[in-house]
Amino acid sequence: MSAVNELASDPAVLSDDVAVLPISEVAQMLAVPVSRVHQMVRDGQLLSVRRDGAIWVPSDFFDDDGAPLKGLSGTIVLLRDGGYDDPDILRWLFADDPAMPGCPITSLRAGRHREVKRRAQVMAF
């Protein structure tokens, strides 16, 4: 499990075309302190990436109302429990999956969280 100071910083983890939000903006959007967002990352409710020395969270992790996507935290925890580290989970969430239409994060955004969790279970065990 990645600690906040051990974030994925390899550009191959998350391509530059994936939109991200700074931690401070995520905290404001969720109406919580920045330290709570860091805790959410540690607990597997969110994942973050380091770019240019700053910590960012993919904007696709939030629904149109600014809440974390339903099924995201369960998927992260499931994959962590299955031995995947955070960079691998980020790669998987944003990579095209032939068994799904598009990538897992797109399926989560479309409300197909059960399908995503089933795929994650297959990968993790």
C-alpha positions as a Markdown table, in Angstrom:
| # | Residue | x | y | z |
|---|---|---|---|---|
| 1 | Met | 0.0 | 0.0 | 0.0 |
| 2 | Ser | 1.4 | 3.4 | -1.0 |
| 3 | Ala | 1.9 | 6.0 | 1.6 |
| 4 | Val | 1.3 | 9.6 | 0.6 |
| 5 | Asn | 5.0 | 10.2 | 0.4 |
| 6 | Glu | 5.5 | 7.1 | -1.8 |
| 7 | Leu | 3.2 | 8.2 | -4.6 |
| 8 | Ala | 3.2 | 7.0 | -8.2 |
| 9 | Ser | 5.4 | 9.5 | -10.0 |
| 10 | Asp | 6.4 | 7.4 | -13.0 |
| 11 | Pro | 4.8 | 9.0 | -16.1 |
| 12 | Ala | 4.0 | 5.5 | -17.4 |
| 13 | Val | 1.6 | 5.1 | -14.4 |
| 14 | Leu | -0.9 | 7.7 | -15.5 |
| 15 | Ser | -0.6 | 9.5 | -18.9 |
| 16 | Asp | -0.5 | 13.2 | -19.0 |
| 17 | Asp | -3.8 | 13.4 | -20.8 |
| 18 | Val | -5.6 | 12.1 | -17.7 |
| 19 | Ala | -7.2 | 15.2 | -15.9 |
| 20 | Val | -6.1 | 15.6 | -12.3 |
| 21 | Leu | -7.0 | 17.8 | -9.4 |
| 22 | Pro | -4.7 | 19.2 | -6.8 |
| 23 | Ile | -5.2 | 17.8 | -3.3 |
| 24 | Ser | -6.3 | 21.2 | -2.0 |
| 25 | Glu | -9.0 | 21.4 | -4.6 |
| 26 | Val | -10.2 | 17.8 | -3.7 |
| 27 | Ala | -10.3 | 18.9 | -0.1 |
| 28 | Gln | -12.4 | 21.9 | -0.9 |
| 29 | Met | -14.7 | 20.0 | -3.2 |
| 30 | Leu | -15.3 | 17.4 | -0.4 |
| 31 | Ala | -15.5 | 20.1 | 2.3 |
| 32 | Val | -12.8 | 18.3 | 4.3 |
| 33 | Pro | -9.3 | 19.3 | 5.5 |
| 34 | Val | -6.3 | 18.4 | 3.2 |
| 35 | Ser | -5.1 | 15.9 | 5.9 |
| 36 | Arg | -8.4 | 14.0 | 5.4 |
| 37 | Val | -7.8 | 13.7 | 1.7 |
| 38 | His | -4.3 | 12.2 | 2.5 |
| 39 | Gln | -6.1 | 9.8 | 4.9 |
| 40 | Met | -8.5 | 8.8 | 2.2 |
| 41 | Val | -5.6 | 7.9 | -0.1 |
| 42 | Arg | -4.0 | 5.9 | 2.7 |
| 43 | Asp | -7.3 | 4.1 | 3.4 |
| 44 | Gly | -7.9 | 3.2 | -0.3 |
| 45 | Gln | -10.9 | 5.5 | -0.8 |
| 46 | Leu | -8.8 | 7.4 | -3.4 |
| 47 | Leu | -5.5 | 7.1 | -5.2 |
| 48 | Ser | -3.1 | 9.9 | -6.0 |
| 49 | Val | -0.1 | 10.6 | -8.3 |
| 50 | Arg | 2.8 | 12.9 | -8.0 |
| 51 | Arg | 3.4 | 15.3 | -11.0 |
| 52 | Asp | 6.0 | 18.1 | -11.0 |
| 53 | Gly | 6.4 | 17.6 | -7.2 |
| 54 | Ala | 2.7 | 18.1 | -6.4 |
| 55 | Ile | 0.1 | 15.6 | -5.3 |
| 56 | Trp | -2.9 | 15.1 | -7.6 |
| 57 | Val | -6.0 | 13.0 | -7.7 |
| 58 | Pro | -7.6 | 12.0 | -11.1 |
| 59 | Ser | -10.7 | 14.0 | -11.6 |
| 60 | Asp | -12.4 | 10.9 | -13.0 |
| 61 | Phe | -12.6 | 9.6 | -9.5 |
| 62 | Phe | -15.5 | 11.9 | -8.8 |
| 63 | Asp | -19.0 | 12.0 | -10.0 |
| 64 | Asp | -20.7 | 15.1 | -11.4 |
| 65 | Asp | -21.7 | 16.2 | -7.9 |
| 66 | Gly | -18.1 | 16.0 | -6.7 |
| 67 | Ala | -18.5 | 12.9 | -4.6 |
| 68 | Pro | -16.1 | 9.9 | -4.9 |
| 69 | Leu | -17.4 | 7.4 | -7.5 |
| 70 | Lys | -19.5 | 4.6 | -6.1 |
| 71 | Gly | -17.5 | 1.4 | -6.2 |
| 72 | Leu | -14.1 | 3.1 | -6.5 |
| 73 | Ser | -12.9 | 2.5 | -2.9 |
| 74 | Gly | -14.1 | -1.1 | -2.9 |
| 75 | Thr | -12.2 | -1.8 | -6.1 |
| 76 | Ile | -9.0 | -0.2 | -4.8 |
| 77 | Val | -9.2 | -2.2 | -1.5 |
| 78 | Leu | -10.0 | -5.4 | -3.4 |
| 79 | Leu | -6.9 | -5.0 | -5.7 |
| 80 | Arg | -4.7 | -3.9 | -2.7 |
| 81 | Asp | -5.8 | -7.0 | -0.9 |
| 82 | Gly | -5.0 | -9.1 | -4.0 |
| 83 | Gly | -1.4 | -7.8 | -3.9 |
| 84 | Tyr | -1.5 | -4.9 | -6.4 |
| 85 | Asp | 0.2 | -1.7 | -5.5 |
| 86 | Asp | -1.2 | 1.7 | -6.2 |
| 87 | Pro | 0.7 | 2.4 | -9.5 |
| 88 | Asp | -0.6 | -0.9 | -10.8 |
| 89 | Ile | -4.2 | -0.1 | -9.7 |
| 90 | Leu | -4.0 | 3.3 | -11.4 |
| 91 | Arg | -2.7 | 1.7 | -14.6 |
| 92 | Trp | -5.5 | -0.8 | -14.6 |
| 93 | Leu | -8.2 | 1.7 | -13.9 |
| 94 | Phe | -7.2 | 3.8 | -16.9 |
| 95 | Ala | -6.2 | 1.1 | -19.4 |
| 96 | Asp | -8.6 | -0.3 | -22.0 |
| 97 | Asp | -10.0 | -3.7 | -21.0 |
| 98 | Pro | -11.2 | -5.8 | -23.8 |
| 99 | Ala | -13.7 | -7.5 | -21.4 |
| 100 | Met | -15.4 | -4.1 | -20.8 |
| 101 | Pro | -16.5 | -1.3 | -22.9 |
| 102 | Gly | -13.5 | 1.0 | -22.5 |
| 103 | Cys | -11.5 | 1.1 | -19.3 |
| 104 | Pro | -12.6 | 0.3 | -15.8 |
| 105 | Ile | -12.8 | 3.9 | -14.7 |
| 106 | Thr | -15.2 | 4.6 | -17.5 |
| 107 | Ser | -17.3 | 1.7 | -16.4 |
| 108 | Leu | -17.3 | 3.0 | -12.8 |
| 109 | Arg | -18.4 | 6.4 | -14.0 |
| 110 | Ala | -21.2 | 4.7 | -16.0 |
| 111 | Gly | -22.5 | 3.0 | -12.8 |
| 112 | Arg | -21.2 | -0.4 | -13.7 |
| 113 | His | -19.3 | -0.9 | -10.4 |
| 114 | Arg | -20.3 | -4.5 | -9.9 |
| 115 | Glu | -18.8 | -5.4 | -13.3 |
| 116 | Val | -15.6 | -3.6 | -12.4 |
| 117 | Lys | -15.4 | -5.4 | -9.1 |
| 118 | Arg | -15.9 | -8.7 | -10.7 |
| 119 | Arg | -13.0 | -8.0 | -13.1 |
| 120 | Ala | -10.9 | -6.9 | -10.2 |
| 121 | Gln | -11.6 | -10.1 | -8.3 |
| 122 | Val | -10.5 | -12.2 | -11.3 |
| 123 | Met | -7.3 | -10.2 | -11.4 |
| 124 | Ala | -6.6 | -10.2 | -7.7 |
| 125 | Phe | -7.2 | -13.9 | -7.0 |
